[in-house]
Amino acid sequence: MVRNCSAAYSRPAKPFFVYYIPGGTHAPHHATPEWIQKISDMHLFDRGWNALRDQIFANQKRLGVIPQDAKLTPWPDNLLKTWDKLSDDERKLFIRQANVYAAYLAYTDHEIGRVIQEVENEGKLDNTLIIYISGDNGSSAEGSPIGTPNEVAQFNGLEVPVADQLKYFYEAWGSPGCGTGQRPHRAAGVKPGSK
C-alpha cells in the first residue's frame, strides 16, 4: 500500500497520505484458524474474565497507566455472572469467543505493523505522522451477555442459547463461513475488467 502510494507519484519525495482502515475488530470476526490457534495456545482467557480483569487492572497500576490508589469498579452481578457461576458449556463458549476476538485484534495489529514497517523500509518513518485510532467501540454489547454468532439476529431480539452456539457455531466462530455479504456498486462509466 505504502509502496503503491510512493510509486503513484512521479515525484516520490512528495508527501503521501494513507487512510488505512482494517475491519478489526468489528463483527463479524474474521480471524484465521492460524491466528485463533496462536491465541488459544497462549491460554489468556482460560482462568475467566474476573481473573483477567484483576490481572489487567494490576498491570495498569504497575505500568503507571492508572493511579496506584485507583479502585476497581464493582462487578455488575445483575448484568453478568462471575466466572465461577458459569456452567462448563458457558465457559467453553466464552473462552472460544474471547480467543477469536483476540485473534482478530492480534491479526489487525500485525497488519498495521506491516504498514508501519513498509514506511520504515521506504526510509520515510522519521518524516511521517502516524495517527492510530482504535475506534470500534471495543467489545461492544450488541451480542448480549452470552455473545452471538449473528449480530443481526440479536438486533431483531433473537438470542442464540449457549447450547445451540456450541452445537452449531463453535467451529464457525472466526471461520470463512462467518462473513458479511456484499455487492459492490460499480461507478458509472467504469466497465468490468477496467483498471
Beta strands, then each sheet from edge to edge (+ up, - down):
end
